[in-house]
């Protein structure tokens, strides 16, 4: 799990600087739409929708916007439908990158993703070229937690957690996807404030890049995440402390 706290700091830095609320709303609205189309409009039986609604709530998306999206997805089947696509490739220095997209125009999205890789020292690969490096896991983050790590670890493991890490006040808990909802509900019901809770892809190996490669990698990730069709970018890049300090000073 080492390195995930570092990357989370970079991610927060970017979000704080960008403040692109419209993009966040667009991405989450598309996820809600796709979740309803896939599993129906009842979050009690649709775990994907339940997770999307939790994210929307954490980003303060107005409830009216959410309701309109759900009604649209559950209504006219002739409205735009989104196709889920995962792209795999290599960033600068051979870092592994997976891009998850929701799009109504596959050709446009593929061209945009390919351009992002080519402009930043990477290249788009074939399906399966890097996915074997990642494990699909539930990940829960408590930022600057005042909870006693030992007690919390016991609680999390009792609830079904797989791994537990405490770094500089941040607590990161991982669980198998099948146990994710159980662990999340247990922690929330016991008064723990979760800053992030999601099913994500965690790399088994870490790519350490030169300073120049690290800069290109950050530009690649930023360019991909700025694309409205891109929902998530997963990678195995871990910055050094020096690289992290330099990024946070930009």
N, C-alpha and C positions, 0 to 999 in steps of 0.2 A: 504493500500500500504506500510505501515511501514515494514522495513526489507528488501525490494527489493534492496535498495541502498547498504545495508551491504553485501548482497550476491553478488551483482555485483562487489564489491571490492575484495571479495575472488576469484571470477571467473577471474578477471583481473590478480590477483597475480599468479594464477596457469598458465594462458596462458603466462605470461611474463617469468616464470621460465622454462616452458616446451619448448617453441619455436618449437613446432612440426608442422612445416609447411606441411610436407607430409600428416599428419593425417587430417589437416584442408582441404587440397586440396581433399583428398579422400572422405571425408564426403560431401563436397559441390558438387563434381562431381557426386556422387550418387544421391544427391537431384535434381540436374539439370536433370539427366537421367530420374529419376522417374517422374519429373514434365512434361517433354516432352512426355513420354509414356502416361501420364494421360490426358494431355490437349493440346498436339500439340506443335510445335516449334515456334509459334508466341507469344512473350511475351505481345503483345498488347491485346490479348484475353485470355491469360493464366496467371492468377494472381499468381499462385504458381511458375511458371517459372520466372515471373517478380521479385518476392521476392528472389528467389534463385540466380538470376543474380545480384541483388543488393548486396547480401551477398558476392558473389564471387568477385565483384568489390571492396568492402570494405576490402577484404583480399588480394587484389592485385594478384588474380589468372590470369595468362597470358590469353589474349583473344584467342590465338590459342588453348589452352587447352579446353576452354569453347566451342569453335566452333566444335572441334573434338567430344566432348561429345554430343553436340546437334545433330550433323550429325549421330553419332552412334545410338543414341536413336531413331531418326526419320527414320533410314534406316532399316537394316536387323532385322526382327522380331524374328529371331532365336537366336540372341545374348542374353546374360544373362539378365534376367529381375529380378527386385527387388520386394520383397514382403514387405509390410509395416506391422509391428507388434507393438502393445503396450503392455508392461508388467507392472503389478502393484504389489506393495508389501510394506513391512514395513521395515524401517531402524532401527537402534538402538534407543531405547526409544519409539518405536512405530511411528516414523516419517513416513509420507506418501511419497511414491516415485512412480513416473510414468516414464517409459523408452520407448522412441519411437525409433524404429529401422527400418533400410532398409537393407534387406539381401537376398542373393540368396541361403542361406542354413539355414533354420529355426531351424534345430536340433542343429547345431553348436552355433547359436546365443542364443537359449534358454539355452543351457548348460553353456555358458559363463556368461549370466546374472544371472542364478541361483547360480553359483559359487561365483560371486561378492557379492551377498546378504549373502550367508552362511558364507563367510570368514570374513565378517565385522559386524556380530551381527544382521543381518536382515533376512528376509525370504520372498520369492516370494509368492504372493497371487493369488487369482482368479481374473478374469476380473470383474471390477466393485467394487473391494474391497476398493479402495481409490479415484477413479475418481470423485465421487460425491463431494469431498472436493474442487475440482478445477473448476474454471471458465475459459473458453477459451476467451482470450482478445487480442486485438492489444496493443503492448507496444512500446513506443518510448522514447529514452533516449538522452538528451542533457547533455554532461559531461562538468563540469566547465563552465557552460553557463554564458555569460555576458549580456544576455537579461534581461530586466526588467520582473520579474516574474508575476507581475500583468497584464502588457500588453500582455505577452505571454499567460497567462491563458485565457484572453478574446479572443485572436486569436484562440487558440486551441478549446475552447468551441464553438466559431462561426463556426469552421470547422467541428465540429461533435464529439469532444472529450468528454469522459464520466467523467474522473477523472484527476486531476492535482496535482502533489506533487513537492515541492522544498525542497531539503535537502542538506545542505552544498555545495551549488553551482550547484548541479546536479538537473536536472528537469526531472521528469518521468511523461509521459502522457499515459493514457490508453483510449482505444476506443473499441466499439463493433467491431468484425471482419468485419462486413459489412461496417463500416465507416473508417476502418483502412487506406485503399488506399487514400481516400479523405483527411484525416487528414495529412498523410505523404506527399502527393503531395503539399498540402497547405503550410505546414511548409517549405519544400524544396524550393518551388517557391518564398517564402518570405525571403529567405536568411538565414534560420536557419540550423545549421550544426548538423545533427543527427548522433550520434555515433552508435546507435543501433535502429533497427526498425524491429519488428517481431510479428507474431502471436504466443502467448505462453499460458501456463496454469498458472493461478494465484491462489494460495491457499486462501480459505476462512478463514481457521484457521491456527494458527502457532504452531509448536512444539518447545518447549524449552527443551534442552537436558543438561545433566550434562557434565562436562568438558571431561570425558572419553567417553561418548556417542558421543559428538561432534567430537572428534578425529576419532572415528570409522565411523561416518557419512561422514566426509570429505574423508576418505580413500575409502568408498563405492562409492561416487560420482566420485572421481578421477578414480577408476578402471573401472567404467561404461563408463565414457567419453573417456577413453583411448582405448576403443574397437571401431574398425573401423566400425562395423555394427551399433553402437549406434549414432543416430543423435542428440537426445536431452534427457536431464534428468531433470525432474520437481520434486520438493519436497516442503515441507512446513517447513523446518528447518530454524530457525532464530537464529544466534549466539548472545550471549551477547557481550557487548563491550569488556569484558575481554577475552572471547574466540576469538573474532576477532583479538584483539591485539596479542594474542599468535600465531595465525595462520599466521599472517603477519610477525612475527619474525622468523618463521621456514625457 
